[in-house]
Amino acid sequence: MHSSFKYLVLVSASVFSLTFRALHADDTSDDGMRLQHLKESVQTGGSASAIAAIRSLPNEQRQKWLSQVYQSLPSNQPNGGGAVANYFELMQLIENTIDGGWQSAGGNSSMMPFANGVRIDVNGVIERFDPNKSTASVVKFPPVDSKPSSISLSGLGDWQESSPLRWVSLNRLDQQVADRMEPNNASRASIAMELLGGLYRIDYLAFDRQTQEWLLGGPAGNLEIKKSGELVNLETGLPPVLLEDLLCIAPQVLSGNGLFGCTIDPDPKRLTEAYEMARTPVAMRSLQRNPERWVEEWRKKLGRQNTKVIGLPQDSPTGYAMIVADAHMKRMGLELEHRPTSMNSYWQEKQIFKNSSQDSGLVRWWFSLTDHKIPMDPDRKIYRFAPSNVQVLSEAQMLSSTGERVAAHAPDIAAEAFAKGFSQNFGKLQRKYDCYGRLRHIFDLAVALEIVRVEMEKGNGRAFLAIDDPKVQPRLAIAPREIESVAATYKESSGSVSAIVSGGVSIQLKSLQKRMVLDRMQTNRVSIEASNDSLKGKNDNASVLRSPLSDEPFWR
């Protein structure tokens, strides 16, 4: 046992030395040689030694090799999309290689995939936590206020260059995903692939007849890690479009099954028991005396709400993202989260519409596709997306005699007003909370892929090799199954009212074609040629050995 341990230490030390020498070689050394040394070090000793060697470099040199280390990481899921895309592990690698005063080292910074910090425990319960609290105390960093407001990721590759309009080829990206699915080449996506070439908004979908490629177009680059933990574009605050969402959605949409989403609903038995409790005289008196205490007891009686992913696997990271955004929206409505001053909460709308609201106590809010028109140029096959394909809808519900939730006899105008206000403020919200920015990308990807599906049936575009394969869909280690009930009580002049909110996300694409309208003027303003002078010509010769910043570019 002792000798084996000594052997492992020696192997790790030799690998570290090999990687260290490779990375510190003379600047005139060939990048291909350095890249080969790096690959050998990861294959021999695992990613830990390569990361340790990279951390020994100055930050500006360290970033150069980050993408290649990520591609070489061993996968926890050898089969399926887990070996291709994993945004969570990408964030972990960035923490391991970029200085930022991370919590794991005793600092105050952390990367988060969603606003306000949420995670899934071992039982599949989505729980909230404070990402700013850290128990580590080994290393002391300066106070968070003395650190920069964001952590730079400059130098990661050409995709980080700021561009007002970048075209990402779905077909070239698909080819790179397919290459990584080959048994003799199983590896991760590059960081450029994970973040779709730095795209942080989808404004256009286009078809290039000459190359038979489908292209997503929008602004890209200049991504930073905010001090609060989100990976976003520095100017707009929008998160990047993610490969893992594309790989989750594409098999569902391209197969013609144009429906997916999620639901968050209370358990029927617990809901009935909670309402029976609320109707007792003792409960009414307790509610008047101490609403906060009463609602906590009521929440315990109600228990957790069930989360269900529809159309995608229950352990889909995209399904999880939809659940998180949906729950956050509902908490905002009940004043459990901060909101813009221009947007009223449900309780504020209750005060405005107090004489015309249905006091059912059950509210259903859900995210849905808008009915905004999609201008298109049929000659050049360019489609322009609306500022947002996302809206919130509302329905008042009541408890039937059998304990089922059914539509109420009258609408809850206050609930409808909150839904309308949220939809109108969605542009602001997606810049403040990255969960809504990601939700927008999910909706936009679904719309784009449905247009592609319909057009491919007409013969426009070549068949995909990988992204429409369910086997590439990324999976979470634990599937989300329950979440804290979204319920609250509000005390007003006439007494106290309580509400339980359910709902979800519903993306139905069947009627999408009805939204297409001819508008050559808008779409003719753009060109599908490379919009960055610095990127032009970089796709011309795929055989040229490139630096480890990225693979052959799949954008223009």
Secondary structure as UniProt FT lines:
FT   HELIX           2..23
FT   TURN            27..28
FT   HELIX           31..45
FT   HELIX           47..55
FT   HELIX           59..62
FT   HELIX           63..65
FT   HELIX           66..72
FT   HELIX           80..83
FT   HELIX           87..97
FT   HELIX           103..105
FT   TURN            115..116
FT   STRAND          118..120
FT   TURN            122..123
FT   STRAND          125..128
FT   TURN            131..132
FT   HELIX           144..146
FT   STRAND          150..152
FT   TURN            154..155
FT   HELIX           158..160
FT   STRAND          163..169
FT   HELIX           170..181
FT   HELIX           183..185
FT   HELIX           191..194
FT   HELIX           196..198
FT   STRAND          204..208
FT   TURN            209..212
FT   STRAND          213..220
FT   STRAND          223..226
FT   TURN            227..228
FT   STRAND          231..233
FT   TURN            234..236
FT   HELIX           243..254
FT   TURN            255..256
FT   STRAND          259..266
FT   HELIX           268..278
FT   HELIX           281..289
FT   HELIX           291..302
FT   STRAND          305..310
FT   TURN            314..315
FT   HELIX           317..333
FT   TURN            334..335
FT   TURN            341..342
FT   HELIX           346..352
FT   TURN            353..356
FT   STRAND          362..369
FT   STRAND          374..377
FT   TURN            378..381
FT   STRAND          382..384
FT   STRAND          390..399
FT   TURN            401..402
FT   STRAND          405..407
FT   HELIX           413..424
FT   HELIX           426..432
FT   HELIX           434..457
FT   TURN            458..459
FT   TURN            467..468
FT   HELIX           470..472
FT   STRAND          482..483
FT   STRAND          487..492
FT   TURN            493..494
FT   STRAND          495..508
FT   TURN            510..511
FT   HELIX           512..515
FT   STRAND          516..518
FT   HELIX           520..523
FT   TURN            524..525
FT   TURN            533..539
FT   TURN            542..543
FT   TURN            548..549
//
